[in-house]
Amino acid sequence: MAGLASIGVKVRYAAGATVPSTAAEIKKAQELPNCQTCPSLGGDVDQIDVTCLADTVKVYSRS
């Protein structure tokens, strides 16, 4: 599983129009169990920087 930037990420949702901002509010939000992907909300394809110290240019891996 090396290279996955999403290991350990939990997706939660809360009813209402405001975004939870405190730790207590976040803990009250419902967790989405077995979430495997998140929809793209726009922008470019995510890239992960995999540049080594020996590289002379930036190297990216698409997630």
PyMOL Python script that loads the backbone (N, CA, C, O; Angstrom):
from pymol import cmd

cmd.read_pdbstr("""\
ATOM      1  N   MET A   1       0.811  -1.198   0.000  1.00  0.00           N
ATOM      2  CA  MET A   1       0.000   0.000   0.000  1.00  0.00           C
ATOM      3  C   MET A   1       0.853   1.259   0.000  1.00  0.00           C
ATOM      4  O   MET A   1       0.345   2.345   0.280  1.00  0.00           O
ATOM      5  N   ALA A   2       2.107   1.138  -0.301  1.00  0.00           N
ATOM      6  CA  ALA A   2       2.968   2.314  -0.319  1.00  0.00           C
ATOM      7  C   ALA A   2       2.504   3.284  -1.387  1.00  0.00           C
ATOM      8  O   ALA A   2       2.102   2.868  -2.474  1.00  0.00           O
ATOM      9  N   GLY A   3       2.555   4.562  -1.091  1.00  0.00           N
ATOM     10  CA  GLY A   3       2.209   5.590  -2.047  1.00  0.00           C
ATOM     11  C   GLY A   3       0.782   6.090  -1.954  1.00  0.00           C
ATOM     12  O   GLY A   3       0.414   7.023  -2.668  1.00  0.00           O
ATOM     13  N   LEU A   4      -0.029   5.498  -1.097  1.00  0.00           N
ATOM     14  CA  LEU A   4      -1.401   5.973  -0.962  1.00  0.00           C
ATOM     15  C   LEU A   4      -1.446   7.134   0.023  1.00  0.00           C
ATOM     16  O   LEU A   4      -1.034   7.000   1.175  1.00  0.00           O
ATOM     17  N   ALA A   5      -1.945   8.264  -0.436  1.00  0.00           N
ATOM     18  CA  ALA A   5      -2.006   9.445   0.414  1.00  0.00           C
ATOM     19  C   ALA A   5      -3.250   9.455   1.281  1.00  0.00           C
ATOM     20  O   ALA A   5      -3.404  10.333   2.130  1.00  0.00           O
ATOM     21  N   SER A   6      -4.136   8.497   1.083  1.00  0.00           N
ATOM     22  CA  SER A   6      -5.410   8.516   1.801  1.00  0.00           C
ATOM     23  C   SER A   6      -5.486   7.510   2.942  1.00  0.00           C
ATOM     24  O   SER A   6      -6.560   7.333   3.517  1.00  0.00           O
ATOM     25  N   ILE A   7      -4.404   6.855   3.287  1.00  0.00           N
ATOM     26  CA  ILE A   7      -4.430   5.865   4.361  1.00  0.00           C
ATOM     27  C   ILE A   7      -4.785   6.555   5.676  1.00  0.00           C
ATOM     28  O   ILE A   7      -4.149   7.534   6.067  1.00  0.00           O
ATOM     29  N   GLY A   8      -5.790   6.041   6.340  1.00  0.00           N
ATOM     30  CA  GLY A   8      -6.204   6.589   7.629  1.00  0.00           C
ATOM     31  C   GLY A   8      -7.170   7.759   7.557  1.00  0.00           C
ATOM     32  O   GLY A   8      -7.586   8.273   8.595  1.00  0.00           O
ATOM     33  N   VAL A   9      -7.536   8.192   6.360  1.00  0.00           N
ATOM     34  CA  VAL A   9      -8.454   9.319   6.202  1.00  0.00           C
ATOM     35  C   VAL A   9      -9.877   8.844   6.480  1.00  0.00           C
ATOM     36  O   VAL A   9     -10.287   7.790   5.993  1.00  0.00           O
ATOM     37  N   LYS A  10     -10.624   9.609   7.254  1.00  0.00           N
ATOM     38  CA  LYS A  10     -12.018   9.301   7.536  1.00  0.00           C
ATOM     39  C   LYS A  10     -12.890  10.398   6.943  1.00  0.00           C
ATOM     40  O   LYS A  10     -12.574  11.582   7.053  1.00  0.00           O
ATOM     41  N   VAL A  11     -13.988   9.997   6.313  1.00  0.00           N
ATOM     42  CA  VAL A  11     -14.919  10.953   5.728  1.00  0.00           C
ATOM     43  C   VAL A  11     -16.142  11.016   6.636  1.00  0.00           C
ATOM     44  O   VAL A  11     -16.745   9.988   6.946  1.00  0.00           O
ATOM     45  N   ARG A  12     -16.506  12.222   7.060  1.00  0.00           N
ATOM     46  CA  ARG A  12     -17.648  12.420   7.938  1.00  0.00           C
ATOM     47  C   ARG A  12     -18.587  13.450   7.322  1.00  0.00           C
ATOM     48  O   ARG A  12     -18.174  14.266   6.498  1.00  0.00           O
ATOM     49  N   TYR A  13     -19.847  13.405   7.727  1.00  0.00           N
ATOM     50  CA  TYR A  13     -20.797  14.409   7.273  1.00  0.00           C
ATOM     51  C   TYR A  13     -21.664  14.832   8.444  1.00  0.00           C
ATOM     52  O   TYR A  13     -21.906  14.055   9.368  1.00  0.00           O
ATOM     53  N   ALA A  14     -22.120  16.054   8.398  1.00  0.00           N
ATOM     54  CA  ALA A  14     -22.979  16.600   9.453  1.00  0.00           C
ATOM     55  C   ALA A  14     -24.179  17.268   8.805  1.00  0.00           C
ATOM     56  O   ALA A  14     -24.057  17.938   7.780  1.00  0.00           O
ATOM     57  N   ALA A  15     -25.328  17.076   9.411  1.00  0.00           N
ATOM     58  CA  ALA A  15     -26.539  17.724   8.906  1.00  0.00           C
ATOM     59  C   ALA A  15     -26.494  19.200   9.265  1.00  0.00           C
ATOM     60  O   ALA A  15     -26.057  19.565  10.357  1.00  0.00           O
ATOM     61  N   GLY A  16     -26.936  20.033   8.365  1.00  0.00           N
ATOM     62  CA  GLY A  16     -26.949  21.469   8.633  1.00  0.00           C
ATOM     63  C   GLY A  16     -26.141  22.224   7.599  1.00  0.00           C
ATOM     64  O   GLY A  16     -25.466  21.634   6.756  1.00  0.00           O
ATOM     65  N   ALA A  17     -26.222  23.522   7.681  1.00  0.00           N
ATOM     66  CA  ALA A  17     -25.584  24.365   6.683  1.00  0.00           C
ATOM     67  C   ALA A  17     -24.190  24.820   7.086  1.00  0.00           C
ATOM     68  O   ALA A  17     -23.479  25.404   6.268  1.00  0.00           O
ATOM     69  N   THR A  18     -23.779  24.568   8.328  1.00  0.00           N
ATOM     70  CA  THR A  18     -22.470  25.031   8.767  1.00  0.00           C
ATOM     71  C   THR A  18     -21.485  23.874   8.830  1.00  0.00           C
ATOM     72  O   THR A  18     -21.870  22.729   9.063  1.00  0.00           O
ATOM     73  N   VAL A  19     -20.236  24.177   8.624  1.00  0.00           N
ATOM     74  CA  VAL A  19     -19.170  23.183   8.689  1.00  0.00           C
ATOM     75  C   VAL A  19     -18.730  23.051  10.143  1.00  0.00           C
ATOM     76  O   VAL A  19     -18.474  24.062  10.797  1.00  0.00           O
ATOM     77  N   PRO A  20     -18.634  21.813  10.672  1.00  0.00           N
ATOM     78  CA  PRO A  20     -18.167  21.639  12.048  1.00  0.00           C
ATOM     79  C   PRO A  20     -16.750  22.197  12.187  1.00  0.00           C
ATOM     80  O   PRO A  20     -15.895  21.948  11.336  1.00  0.00           O
ATOM     81  N   SER A  21     -16.503  22.952  13.259  1.00  0.00           N
ATOM     82  CA  SER A  21     -15.187  23.565  13.405  1.00  0.00           C
ATOM     83  C   SER A  21     -14.453  23.137  14.673  1.00  0.00           C
ATOM     84  O   SER A  21     -13.228  23.235  14.730  1.00  0.00           O
ATOM     85  N   THR A  22     -15.164  22.673  15.676  1.00  0.00           N
ATOM     86  CA  THR A  22     -14.489  22.246  16.894  1.00  0.00           C
ATOM     87  C   THR A  22     -14.371  20.724  16.901  1.00  0.00           C
ATOM     88  O   THR A  22     -15.103  20.035  16.189  1.00  0.00           O
ATOM     89  N   ALA A  23     -13.455  20.209  17.702  1.00  0.00           N
ATOM     90  CA  ALA A  23     -13.258  18.760  17.792  1.00  0.00           C
ATOM     91  C   ALA A  23     -14.537  18.062  18.235  1.00  0.00           C
ATOM     92  O   ALA A  23     -14.853  16.981  17.738  1.00  0.00           O
ATOM     93  N   ALA A  24     -15.279  18.666  19.164  1.00  0.00           N
ATOM     94  CA  ALA A  24     -16.524  18.065  19.645  1.00  0.00           C
ATOM     95  C   ALA A  24     -17.566  17.998  18.520  1.00  0.00           C
ATOM     96  O   ALA A  24     -18.267  16.995  18.387  1.00  0.00           O
ATOM     97  N   GLU A  25     -17.671  19.059  17.713  1.00  0.00           N
ATOM     98  CA  GLU A  25     -18.620  19.062  16.604  1.00  0.00           C
ATOM     99  C   GLU A  25     -18.235  18.023  15.547  1.00  0.00           C
ATOM    100  O   GLU A  25     -19.101  17.369  14.968  1.00  0.00           O
ATOM    101  N   ILE A  26     -16.941  17.879  15.304  1.00  0.00           N
ATOM    102  CA  ILE A  26     -16.467  16.908  14.315  1.00  0.00           C
ATOM    103  C   ILE A  26     -16.763  15.488  14.787  1.00  0.00           C
ATOM    104  O   ILE A  26     -17.153  14.641  13.984  1.00  0.00           O
ATOM    105  N   LYS A  27     -16.582  15.219  16.073  1.00  0.00           N
ATOM    106  CA  LYS A  27     -16.858  13.881  16.604  1.00  0.00           C
ATOM    107  C   LYS A  27     -18.343  13.536  16.526  1.00  0.00           C
ATOM    108  O   LYS A  27     -18.700  12.362  16.433  1.00  0.00           O
ATOM    109  N   LYS A  28     -19.217  14.556  16.561  1.00  0.00           N
ATOM    110  CA  LYS A  28     -20.655  14.324  16.451  1.00  0.00           C
ATOM    111  C   LYS A  28     -21.061  13.986  15.016  1.00  0.00           C
ATOM    112  O   LYS A  28     -22.103  13.367  14.801  1.00  0.00           O
ATOM    113  N   ALA A  29     -20.263  14.380  14.047  1.00  0.00           N
ATOM    114  CA  ALA A  29     -20.585  14.128  12.647  1.00  0.00           C
ATOM    115  C   ALA A  29     -20.548  12.624  12.368  1.00  0.00           C
ATOM    116  O   ALA A  29     -19.765  11.888  12.968  1.00  0.00           O
ATOM    117  N   GLN A  30     -21.394  12.193  11.464  1.00  0.00           N
ATOM    118  CA  GLN A  30     -21.490  10.779  11.123  1.00  0.00           C
ATOM    119  C   GLN A  30     -20.355  10.375  10.189  1.00  0.00           C
ATOM    120  O   GLN A  30     -20.049  11.087   9.233  1.00  0.00           O
ATOM    121  N   GLU A  31     -19.737   9.237  10.467  1.00  0.00           N
ATOM    122  CA  GLU A  31     -18.671   8.724   9.612  1.00  0.00           C
ATOM    123  C   GLU A  31     -19.286   7.874   8.501  1.00  0.00           C
ATOM    124  O   GLU A  31     -20.217   7.105   8.740  1.00  0.00           O
ATOM    125  N   LEU A  32     -18.762   8.018   7.294  1.00  0.00           N
ATOM    126  CA  LEU A  32     -19.211   7.187   6.183  1.00  0.00           C
ATOM    127  C   LEU A  32     -18.403   5.892   6.220  1.00  0.00           C
ATOM    128  O   LEU A  32     -17.206   5.912   5.935  1.00  0.00           O
ATOM    129  N   PRO A  33     -19.033   4.764   6.565  1.00  0.00           N
ATOM    130  CA  PRO A  33     -18.290   3.508   6.652  1.00  0.00           C
ATOM    131  C   PRO A  33     -17.941   2.964   5.268  1.00  0.00           C
ATOM    132  O   PRO A  33     -18.699   3.136   4.313  1.00  0.00           O
ATOM    133  N   ASN A  34     -16.802   2.316   5.174  1.00  0.00           N
ATOM    134  CA  ASN A  34     -16.357   1.651   3.943  1.00  0.00           C
ATOM    135  C   ASN A  34     -16.292   2.580   2.739  1.00  0.00           C
ATOM    136  O   ASN A  34     -16.550   2.159   1.612  1.00  0.00           O
ATOM    137  N   CYS A  35     -15.954   3.823   2.971  1.00  0.00           N
ATOM    138  CA  CYS A  35     -15.824   4.788   1.880  1.00  0.00           C
ATOM    139  C   CYS A  35     -14.550   4.447   1.094  1.00  0.00           C
ATOM    140  O   CYS A  35     -13.459   4.429   1.664  1.00  0.00           O
ATOM    141  N   GLN A  36     -14.684   4.180  -0.196  1.00  0.00           N
ATOM    142  CA  GLN A  36     -13.537   3.775  -1.003  1.00  0.00           C
ATOM    143  C   GLN A  36     -13.003   4.889  -1.887  1.00  0.00           C
ATOM    144  O   GLN A  36     -11.814   4.903  -2.205  1.00  0.00           O
ATOM    145  N   THR A  37     -13.858   5.822  -2.292  1.00  0.00           N
ATOM    146  CA  THR A  37     -13.407   6.934  -3.123  1.00  0.00           C
ATOM    147  C   THR A  37     -14.168   8.193  -2.737  1.00  0.00           C
ATOM    148  O   THR A  37     -15.240   8.133  -2.134  1.00  0.00           O
ATOM    149  N   CYS A  38     -13.601   9.313  -3.093  1.00  0.00           N
ATOM    150  CA  CYS A  38     -14.259  10.601  -2.898  1.00  0.00           C
ATOM    151  C   CYS A  38     -14.400  11.248  -4.271  1.00  0.00           C
ATOM    152  O   CYS A  38     -13.472  11.185  -5.077  1.00  0.00           O
ATOM    153  N   PRO A  39     -15.530  11.863  -4.548  1.00  0.00           N
ATOM    154  CA  PRO A  39     -15.694  12.483  -5.865  1.00  0.00           C
ATOM    155  C   PRO A  39     -14.768  13.680  -6.027  1.00  0.00           C
ATOM    156  O   PRO A  39     -14.429  14.363  -5.061  1.00  0.00           O
ATOM    157  N   SER A  40     -14.377  13.912  -7.246  1.00  0.00           N
ATOM    158  CA  SER A  40     -13.551  15.066  -7.566  1.00  0.00           C
ATOM    159  C   SER A  40     -14.430  16.303  -7.529  1.00  0.00           C
ATOM    160  O   SER A  40     -15.520  16.306  -8.102  1.00  0.00           O
ATOM    161  N   LEU A  41     -13.974  17.346  -6.867  1.00  0.00           N
ATOM    162  CA  LEU A  41     -14.760  18.571  -6.765  1.00  0.00           C
ATOM    163  C   LEU A  41     -14.252  19.646  -7.703  1.00  0.00           C
ATOM    164  O   LEU A  41     -14.556  20.826  -7.524  1.00  0.00           O
ATOM    165  N   GLY A  42     -13.489  19.252  -8.690  1.00  0.00           N
ATOM    166  CA  GLY A  42     -12.958  20.205  -9.659  1.00  0.00           C
ATOM    167  C   GLY A  42     -11.450  20.319  -9.548  1.00  0.00           C
ATOM    168  O   GLY A  42     -10.833  19.713  -8.672  1.00  0.00           O
ATOM    169  N   GLY A  43     -10.879  21.077 -10.414  1.00  0.00           N
ATOM    170  CA  GLY A  43      -9.436  21.245 -10.404  1.00  0.00           C
ATOM    171  C   GLY A  43      -8.739  20.159 -11.207  1.00  0.00           C
ATOM    172  O   GLY A  43      -9.379  19.348 -11.876  1.00  0.00           O
ATOM    173  N   ASP A  44      -7.431  20.162 -11.127  1.00  0.00           N
ATOM    174  CA  ASP A  44      -6.625  19.203 -11.873  1.00  0.00           C
ATOM    175  C   ASP A  44      -6.556  17.866 -11.148  1.00  0.00           C
ATOM    176  O   ASP A  44      -6.915  17.755  -9.976  1.00  0.00           O
ATOM    177  N   VAL A  45      -6.092  16.870 -11.862  1.00  0.00           N
ATOM    178  CA  VAL A  45      -5.887  15.552 -11.272  1.00  0.00           C
ATOM    179  C   VAL A  45      -4.849  15.672 -10.157  1.00  0.00           C
ATOM    180  O   VAL A  45      -3.821  16.329 -10.323  1.00  0.00           O
ATOM    181  N   ASP A  46      -5.128  15.034  -9.023  1.00  0.00           N
ATOM    182  CA  ASP A  46      -4.184  15.082  -7.903  1.00  0.00           C
ATOM    183  C   ASP A  46      -2.883  14.393  -8.277  1.00  0.00           C
ATOM    184  O   ASP A  46      -2.879  13.346  -8.925  1.00  0.00           O
ATOM    185  N   GLN A  47      -1.801  14.987  -7.866  1.00  0.00           N
ATOM    186  CA  GLN A  47      -0.491  14.401  -8.093  1.00  0.00           C
ATOM    187  C   GLN A  47       0.267  14.397  -6.782  1.00  0.00           C
ATOM    188  O   GLN A  47       0.149  15.325  -5.982  1.00  0.00           O
ATOM    189  N   ILE A  48       1.050  13.345  -6.564  1.00  0.00           N
ATOM    190  CA  ILE A  48       1.852  13.238  -5.354  1.00  0.00           C
ATOM    191  C   ILE A  48       3.309  13.416  -5.735  1.00  0.00           C
ATOM    192  O   ILE A  48       3.806  12.766  -6.654  1.00  0.00           O
ATOM    193  N   ASP A  49       3.985  14.296  -5.025  1.00  0.00           N
ATOM    194  CA  ASP A  49       5.399  14.563  -5.281  1.00  0.00           C
ATOM    195  C   ASP A  49       6.216  13.362  -4.816  1.00  0.00           C
ATOM    196  O   ASP A  49       6.220  13.038  -3.629  1.00  0.00           O
ATOM    197  N   VAL A  50       6.909  12.700  -5.746  1.00  0.00           N
ATOM    198  CA  VAL A  50       7.758  11.548  -5.422  1.00  0.00           C
ATOM    199  C   VAL A  50       9.211  11.837  -5.788  1.00  0.00           C
ATOM    200  O   VAL A  50       9.972  10.919  -6.094  1.00  0.00           O
ATOM    201  N   THR A  51       9.593  13.108  -5.756  1.00  0.00           N
ATOM    202  CA  THR A  51      10.934  13.518  -6.132  1.00  0.00           C
ATOM    203  C   THR A  51      11.956  13.003  -5.122  1.00  0.00           C
ATOM    204  O   THR A  51      11.785  13.167  -3.914  1.00  0.00           O
ATOM    205  N   CYS A  52      13.030  12.375  -5.632  1.00  0.00           N
ATOM    206  CA  CYS A  52      14.140  11.915  -4.792  1.00  0.00           C
ATOM    207  C   CYS A  52      15.192  13.021  -4.712  1.00  0.00           C
ATOM    208  O   CYS A  52      15.221  13.914  -5.559  1.00  0.00           O
ATOM    209  N   LEU A  53      16.037  12.963  -3.718  1.00  0.00           N
ATOM    210  CA  LEU A  53      17.092  13.970  -3.584  1.00  0.00           C
ATOM    211  C   LEU A  53      18.045  13.939  -4.769  1.00  0.00           C
ATOM    212  O   LEU A  53      18.640  14.964  -5.101  1.00  0.00           O
ATOM    213  N   ALA A  54      18.203  12.789  -5.412  1.00  0.00           N
ATOM    214  CA  ALA A  54      19.110  12.673  -6.548  1.00  0.00           C
ATOM    215  C   ALA A  54      18.505  13.209  -7.849  1.00  0.00           C
ATOM    216  O   ALA A  54      19.240  13.442  -8.810  1.00  0.00           O
ATOM    217  N   ASP A  55      17.184  13.410  -7.902  1.00  0.00           N
ATOM    218  CA  ASP A  55      16.528  13.911  -9.114  1.00  0.00           C
ATOM    219  C   ASP A  55      16.873  15.370  -9.356  1.00  0.00           C
ATOM    220  O   ASP A  55      17.027  16.147  -8.415  1.00  0.00           O
ATOM    221  N   THR A  56      16.991  15.734 -10.625  1.00  0.00           N
ATOM    222  CA  THR A  56      17.295  17.122 -10.986  1.00  0.00           C
ATOM    223  C   THR A  56      16.034  17.909 -11.318  1.00  0.00           C
ATOM    224  O   THR A  56      16.075  19.137 -11.399  1.00  0.00           O
ATOM    225  N   VAL A  57      14.913  17.216 -11.512  1.00  0.00           N
ATOM    226  CA  VAL A  57      13.634  17.861 -11.778  1.00  0.00           C
ATOM    227  C   VAL A  57      12.573  17.234 -10.881  1.00  0.00           C
ATOM    228  O   VAL A  57      12.765  16.131 -10.372  1.00  0.00           O
ATOM    229  N   LYS A  58      11.465  17.923 -10.686  1.00  0.00           N
ATOM    230  CA  LYS A  58      10.365  17.402  -9.874  1.00  0.00           C
ATOM    231  C   LYS A  58       9.731  16.213 -10.577  1.00  0.00           C
ATOM    232  O   LYS A  58       9.557  16.231 -11.795  1.00  0.00           O
ATOM    233  N   VAL A  59       9.383  15.177  -9.816  1.00  0.00           N
ATOM    234  CA  VAL A  59       8.744  13.978 -10.336  1.00  0.00           C
ATOM    235  C   VAL A  59       7.429  13.788  -9.577  1.00  0.00           C
ATOM    236  O   VAL A  59       7.399  13.870  -8.349  1.00  0.00           O
ATOM    237  N   TYR A  60       6.336  13.534 -10.317  1.00  0.00           N
ATOM    238  CA  TYR A  60       5.023  13.373  -9.712  1.00  0.00           C
ATOM    239  C   TYR A  60       4.421  12.036 -10.096  1.00  0.00           C
ATOM    240  O   TYR A  60       4.673  11.514 -11.182  1.00  0.00           O
ATOM    241  N   SER A  61       3.626  11.490  -9.196  1.00  0.00           N
ATOM    242  CA  SER A  61       2.871  10.271  -9.451  1.00  0.00           C
ATOM    243  C   SER A  61       1.403  10.623  -9.354  1.00  0.00           C
ATOM    244  O   SER A  61       0.985  11.276  -8.398  1.00  0.00           O
ATOM    245  N   ARG A  62       0.621  10.205 -10.319  1.00  0.00           N
ATOM    246  CA  ARG A  62      -0.827  10.469 -10.254  1.00  0.00           C
ATOM    247  C   ARG A  62      -1.450   9.524  -9.260  1.00  0.00           C
ATOM    248  O   ARG A  62      -1.140   8.333  -9.233  1.00  0.00           O
ATOM    249  N   SER A  63      -2.346  10.072  -8.428  1.00  0.00           N
ATOM    250  CA  SER A  63      -2.995   9.223  -7.415  1.00  0.00           C
ATOM    251  C   SER A  63      -4.213   8.561  -7.973  1.00  0.00           C
ATOM    252  O   SER A  63      -4.886   7.810  -7.266  1.00  0.00           O
TER     253      SER A  63
END
""", "prot")
cmd.dss("prot")
cmd.show_as("cartoon", "prot")
cmd.util.cbc("prot")
cmd.orient("prot")
